[in-house]
Amino acid sequence: MRDLLPDIDRWRAAGHRVAVARVVGLDGSGPRDPGAALAVSDTGEVAGSVSGGCVEGAVVTEALAVLAGERERGVVTFGYSDDEAFAVGLTCGGTLHVFVEPLDW
């Protein structure tokens, strides 16, 4: 998470809102361990990673929806059996639980 702070500080200093996504659970095999984090600015800039690339796009979409007020903060789950997860590339056989929330000061 600390490696995200320079980008978060820069975005906040420019007046942008930020959402943070963190891996909070993993069932079976997964690309990143719990605690892995990704930050997204309201302009779509991204820092960090929650999956090493396999579901990053879907997580960014969820984060932008949270910032836009289209979705509540909460856990988003991606698993091999989910059609959407398979479509975005989570083929490692596990289930990834990611908590997405706006970063409020």
GUBAVO-157818 format. One record per atom (N, C-alpha, C, CB): x, y, z; residue in three letters; residue number from 0. Coordinates in steps of 0.05 Angstrom, whole numbers. Glycine has a CB too. Example, Ala and Ser with C-alpha at 12.3 -4.5 7.8 and 13.67 -1.06 7.14 Angstrom:
     c1     c2     c3  aa   i
    264   -114    156 ALA   0
    246    -90    156 ALA   0
    264    -66    156 ALA   0
    226    -89    181 ALA   0
    257    -45    142 SER   1
    273    -21    143 SER   1
    258      1    157 SER   1
    282    -12    114 SER   1
This chain:
     c1     c2     c3  aa   i
     17    -24      0 MET   0
      0      0      0 MET   0
     17     25      0 MET   0
    -19      0     24 MET   0
     40     24     14 ARG   1
     57     48     15 ARG   1
     67     57    -12 ARG   1
     80     43     34 ARG   1
     71     38    -30 ASP   2
     81     46    -56 ASP   2
     60     62    -72 ASP   2
     89     21    -72 ASP   2
     35     61    -63 LEU   3
     13     76    -77 LEU   3
     12    105    -67 LEU   3
    -13     63    -72 LEU   3
     23    111    -44 LEU   4
     20    138    -32 LEU   4
     30    161    -50 LEU   4
     35    138     -6 LEU   4
     52    159    -64 PRO   5
     60    182    -81 PRO   5
     39    188   -102 PRO   5
     87    176    -94 PRO   5
     28    168   -115 ASP   6
      7    173   -135 ASP   6
    -18    184   -122 ASP   6
      1    147   -150 ASP   6
    -27    172   -100 ILE   7
    -50    182    -86 ILE   7
    -47    211    -77 ILE   7
    -56    164    -61 ILE   7
    -24    217    -66 ASP   8
    -18    245    -58 ASP   8
    -19    264    -82 ASP   8
      9    247    -45 ASP   8
     -8    256   -104 ARG   9
     -8    272   -129 ARG   9
    -36    277   -139 ARG   9
      9    259   -151 ARG   9
    -52    256   -140 TRP  10
    -80    258   -149 TRP  10
    -96    276   -130 TRP  10
    -93    231   -151 TRP  10
    -93    272   -105 ARG  11
   -108    288    -85 ARG  11
   -100    317    -87 ARG  11
   -104    277    -57 ARG  11
    -74    323    -90 ALA  12
    -64    350    -92 ALA  12
    -76    364   -117 ALA  12
    -34    351    -93 ALA  12
    -82    349   -137 ALA  13
    -93    359   -162 ALA  13
   -124    361   -160 ALA  13
    -85    342   -186 ALA  13
   -135    354   -137 GLY  14
   -164    356   -133 GLY  14
   -180    332   -142 GLY  14
   -174    380   -147 GLY  14
   -167    310   -147 HIS  15
   -182    286   -157 HIS  15
   -190    268   -134 HIS  15
   -164    270   -176 HIS  15
   -212    254   -138 ARG  16
   -221    234   -119 ARG  16
   -207    208   -125 ARG  16
   -252    231   -120 ARG  16
   -205    191   -105 VAL  17
   -190    166   -107 VAL  17
   -206    143    -95 VAL  17
   -162    169    -94 VAL  17
   -205    120   -108 ALA  18
   -216     96    -96 ALA  18
   -193     76    -92 ALA  18
   -239     83   -114 ALA  18
   -195     60    -71 VAL  19
   -175     40    -66 VAL  19
   -189     12    -66 VAL  19
   -161     45    -39 VAL  19
   -175     -7    -78 ALA  20
   -185    -35    -79 ALA  20
   -163    -52    -65 ALA  20
   -190    -45   -108 ALA  20
   -171    -69    -47 ARG  21
   -152    -86    -32 ARG  21
   -162   -115    -33 ARG  21
   -148    -76     -3 ARG  21
   -143   -133    -37 VAL  22
   -150   -161    -35 VAL  22
   -154   -167     -6 VAL  22
   -127   -179    -48 VAL  22
   -178   -177      1 VAL  23
   -185   -183     28 VAL  23
   -189   -213     33 VAL  23
   -210   -168     37 VAL  23
   -189   -228     12 GLY  24
   -192   -257     15 GLY  24
   -185   -271    -10 GLY  24
   -220   -264     24 GLY  24
   -177   -296     -6 LEU  25
   -169   -313    -29 LEU  25
   -176   -341    -22 LEU  25
   -138   -310    -35 LEU  25
   -192   -354    -39 ASP  26
   -199   -382    -36 ASP  26
   -184   -397    -58 ASP  26
   -230   -386    -37 ASP  26
   -168   -416    -51 GLY  27
   -153   -431    -70 GLY  27
   -129   -416    -81 GLY  27
   -171   -440    -93 GLY  27
   -122   -421   -106 SER  28
    -99   -408   -118 SER  28
   -107   -380   -128 SER  28
    -89   -425   -142 SER  28
    -89   -361   -125 GLY  29
    -95   -334   -135 GLY  29
    -69   -319   -142 GLY  29
   -109   -318   -113 GLY  29
    -72   -298   -157 PRO  30
    -49   -284   -168 PRO  30
    -35   -266   -147 PRO  30
    -58   -266   -190 PRO  30
    -49   -256   -127 ARG  31
    -37   -238   -107 ARG  31
    -49   -245    -80 ARG  31
    -42   -208   -114 ARG  31
    -33   -241    -59 ASP  32
    -42   -248    -32 ASP  32
    -59   -225    -20 ASP  32
    -18   -252    -14 ASP  32
    -75   -232      1 PRO  33
    -90   -211     15 PRO  33
    -71   -188     23 PRO  33
   -105   -223     39 PRO  33
    -81   -164     20 GLY  34
    -66   -140     26 GLY  34
    -56   -126      1 GLY  34
    -42   -147     43 GLY  34
    -55   -140    -21 ALA  35
    -48   -127    -47 ALA  35
    -68   -105    -52 ALA  35
    -46   -147    -70 ALA  35
    -58    -82    -63 ALA  36
    -76    -59    -66 ALA  36
    -72    -46    -93 ALA  36
    -72    -39    -44 ALA  36
    -93    -32   -101 LEU  37
    -94    -17   -126 LEU  37
   -109      9   -120 LEU  37
   -107    -33   -150 LEU  37
    -99     31   -131 ALA  38
   -113     57   -128 ALA  38
   -121     67   -155 ALA  38
    -95     78   -113 ALA  38
   -144     80   -157 VAL  39
   -155     91   -182 VAL  39
   -164    119   -177 VAL  39
   -178     73   -193 VAL  39
   -155    137   -195 SER  40
   -164    165   -193 SER  40
   -190    168   -209 SER  40
   -143    185   -203 SER  40
   -205    189   -204 ASP  41
   -230    193   -218 ASP  41
   -226    199   -248 ASP  41
   -245    216   -206 ASP  41
   -201    202   -256 THR  42
   -194    206   -285 THR  42
   -186    179   -297 THR  42
   -172    226   -288 THR  42
   -185    158   -281 GLY  43
   -179    132   -292 GLY  43
   -149    124   -290 GLY  43
   -187    130   -320 GLY  43
   -133    141   -277 GLU  44
   -105    133   -273 GLU  44
   -104    111   -252 GLU  44
    -88    157   -264 GLU  44
    -85     93   -255 VAL  45
    -84     69   -238 VAL  45
    -55     66   -226 VAL  45
    -92     44   -253 VAL  45
    -54     58   -201 ALA  46
    -28     52   -189 ALA  46
    -32     26   -173 ALA  46
    -18     75   -170 ALA  46
    -13      8   -174 GLY  47
    -14    -16   -159 GLY  47
    -27    -39   -174 GLY  47
    -29    -12   -133 GLY  47
    -32    -61   -160 SER  48
    -44    -85   -173 SER  48
    -57   -102   -151 SER  48
    -22   -100   -188 SER  48
    -80   -114   -158 VAL  49
    -92   -133   -141 VAL  49
    -92   -161   -153 VAL  49
   -121   -125   -136 VAL  49
    -84   -163   -178 SER  50
    -85   -190   -191 SER  50
    -62   -195   -210 SER  50
   -111   -193   -204 SER  50
    -43   -178   -212 GLY  51
    -22   -182   -231 GLY  51
    -31   -179   -260 GLY  51
    -10   -209   -228 GLY  51
    -55   -167   -264 GLY  52
    -65   -162   -290 GLY  52
    -90   -177   -299 GLY  52
    -44   -168   -310 GLY  52
    -96   -200   -286 CYS  53
   -118   -216   -297 CYS  53
   -146   -205   -292 CYS  53
   -116   -243   -285 CYS  53
   -150   -189   -271 VAL  54
   -177   -177   -267 VAL  54
   -174   -147   -262 VAL  54
   -191   -190   -244 VAL  54
   -151   -136   -268 GLU  55
   -147   -107   -262 GLU  55
   -168    -90   -276 GLU  55
   -119    -99   -272 GLU  55
   -174    -95   -301 GLY  56
   -194    -78   -315 GLY  56
   -221    -79   -302 GLY  56
   -197    -88   -344 GLY  56
   -230   -102   -293 ALA  57
   -256   -104   -280 ALA  57
   -255    -90   -253 ALA  57
   -263   -133   -276 ALA  57
   -233    -91   -238 VAL  58
   -231    -77   -213 VAL  58
   -231    -47   -217 VAL  58
   -205    -86   -198 VAL  58
   -217    -38   -237 VAL  59
   -217     -9   -243 VAL  59
   -245      0   -250 VAL  59
   -198     -3   -267 VAL  59
   -260    -15   -265 THR  60
   -288     -9   -271 THR  60
   -305     -7   -246 THR  60
   -300    -30   -290 THR  60
   -301    -25   -227 GLU  61
   -316    -25   -202 GLU  61
   -308      0   -186 GLU  61
   -310    -50   -186 GLU  61
   -282      7   -185 ALA  62
   -273     30   -170 ALA  62
   -284     56   -181 ALA  62
   -242     31   -170 ALA  62
   -285     58   -208 LEU  63
   -296     82   -220 LEU  63
   -326     84   -215 LEU  63
   -291     82   -250 LEU  63
   -340     61   -214 ALA  64
   -369     61   -207 ALA  64
   -373     71   -179 ALA  64
   -381     33   -212 ALA  64
   -356     63   -160 VAL  65
   -358     72   -132 VAL  65
   -354    102   -131 VAL  65
   -337     57   -114 VAL  65
   -334    112   -145 LEU  66
   -328    141   -145 LEU  66
   -352    157   -157 LEU  66
   -303    147   -160 LEU  66
   -365    145   -177 ALA  67
   -387    158   -190 ALA  67
   -413    156   -175 ALA  67
   -391    147   -218 ALA  67
   -413    141   -153 GLY  68
   -437    137   -138 GLY  68
   -457    117   -150 GLY  68
   -451    163   -134 GLY  68
   -447    101   -169 GLU  69
   -464     81   -182 GLU  69
   -464     55   -168 GLU  69
   -454     77   -211 GLU  69
   -446     52   -149 ARG  70
   -443     27   -134 ARG  70
   -433     34   -106 ARG  70
   -424      8   -148 ARG  70
   -443     19    -86 GLU  71
   -434     23    -58 GLU  71
   -407     10    -54 GLU  71
   -455     11    -39 GLU  71
   -392     20    -35 ARG  72
   -367      7    -28 ARG  72
   -374    -21    -19 ARG  72
   -352     22     -5 ARG  72
   -355    -40    -23 GLY  73
   -360    -67    -15 GLY  73
   -342    -87    -28 GLY  73
   -388    -75    -19 GLY  73
   -347   -112    -23 VAL  74
   -331   -134    -34 VAL  74
   -341   -142    -61 VAL  74
   -330   -158    -14 VAL  74
   -322   -145    -79 VAL  75
   -328   -156   -106 VAL  75
   -312   -182   -108 VAL  75
   -319   -136   -129 VAL  75
   -325   -203   -118 THR  76
   -313   -229   -119 THR  76
   -309   -238   -147 THR  76
   -330   -250   -103 THR  76
   -285   -249   -153 PHE  77
   -279   -260   -179 PHE  77
   -270   -288   -175 PHE  77
   -257   -243   -194 PHE  77
   -283   -307   -189 GLY  78
   -275   -335   -187 GLY  78
   -275   -349   -214 GLY  78
   -293   -350   -167 GLY  78
   -262   -371   -216 TYR  79
   -260   -385   -241 TYR  79
   -287   -393   -252 TYR  79
   -243   -410   -237 TYR  79
   -306   -399   -234 SER  80
   -332   -408   -244 SER  80
   -350   -385   -253 SER  80
   -346   -424   -222 SER  80
   -343   -360   -246 ASP  81
   -359   -337   -254 ASP  81
   -353   -330   -283 ASP  81
   -352   -313   -236 ASP  81
   -375   -328   -299 ASP  82
   -371   -321   -327 ASP  82
   -356   -295   -331 ASP  82
   -398   -318   -341 ASP  82
   -362   -275   -314 GLU  83
   -348   -249   -317 GLU  83
   -318   -252   -310 GLU  83
   -361   -228   -299 GLU  83
   -312   -267   -289 ALA  84
   -284   -270   -281 ALA  84
   -269   -285   -303 ALA  84
   -282   -285   -255 ALA  84
   -281   -305   -314 PHE  85
   -268   -320   -336 PHE  85
   -263   -301   -360 PHE  85
   -285   -344   -345 PHE  85
   -283   -284   -365 ALA  86
   -281   -266   -388 ALA  86
   -258   -246   -384 ALA  86
   -307   -251   -392 ALA  86
   -252   -238   -359 VAL  87
   -231   -219   -354 VAL  87
   -204   -233   -349 VAL  87
   -238   -201   -331 VAL  87
   -204   -260   -348 GLY  88
   -179   -274   -348 GLY  88
   -170   -287   -322 GLY  88
   -159   -256   -355 GLY  88
   -188   -290   -302 LEU  89
   -180   -303   -277 LEU  89
   -183   -333   -281 LEU  89
   -198   -294   -253 LEU  89
   -161   -345   -291 THR  90
   -161   -374   -297 THR  90
   -144   -390   -278 THR  90
   -152   -378   -326 THR  90
   -135   -378   -256 CYS  91
   -117   -392   -237 CYS  91
   -131   -412   -221 CYS  91
   -103   -371   -219 CYS  91
   -157   -414   -222 GLY  92
   -172   -434   -208 GLY  92
   -182   -426   -180 GLY  92
   -155   -458   -205 GLY  92
   -175   -403   -170 GLY  93
   -183   -394   -144 GLY  93
   -205   -373   -145 GLY  93
   -160   -383   -129 GLY  93
   -212   -362   -122 THR  94
   -231   -341   -120 THR  94
   -218   -318   -105 THR  94
   -257   -350   -105 THR  94
   -220   -294   -117 LEU  95
   -208   -270   -107 LEU  95
   -229   -251    -96 LEU  95
   -191   -256   -128 LEU  95
   -227   -242    -71 HIS  96
   -246   -224    -59 HIS  96
   -232   -197    -55 HIS  96
   -256   -234    -31 HIS  96
   -243   -176    -67 VAL  97
   -231   -149    -67 VAL  97
   -250   -129    -55 VAL  97
   -223   -141    -96 VAL  97
   -241   -114    -35 PHE  98
   -258    -93    -23 PHE  98
   -251    -67    -37 PHE  98
   -253    -91      8 PHE  98
   -272    -54    -48 VAL  99
   -269    -29    -63 VAL  99
   -283     -7    -47 VAL  99
   -280    -31    -92 VAL  99
   -268     15    -43 GLU 100
   -281     38    -28 GLU 100
   -268     64    -37 GLU 100
   -277     34      2 GLU 100
   -283     86    -34 PRO 101
   -272    112    -40 PRO 101
   -252    119    -17 PRO 101
   -293    134    -43 PRO 101
   -231    133    -24 LEU 102
   -212    142     -4 LEU 102
   -222    169      6 LEU 102
   -183    142    -15 LEU 102
   -234    170     29 ASP 103
   -244    195     40 ASP 103
   -225    205     61 ASP 103
   -272    191     51 ASP 103
   -220    231     62 TRP 104
   -202    242     81 TRP 104
   -218    254    104 TRP 104
   -184    263     69 TRP 104
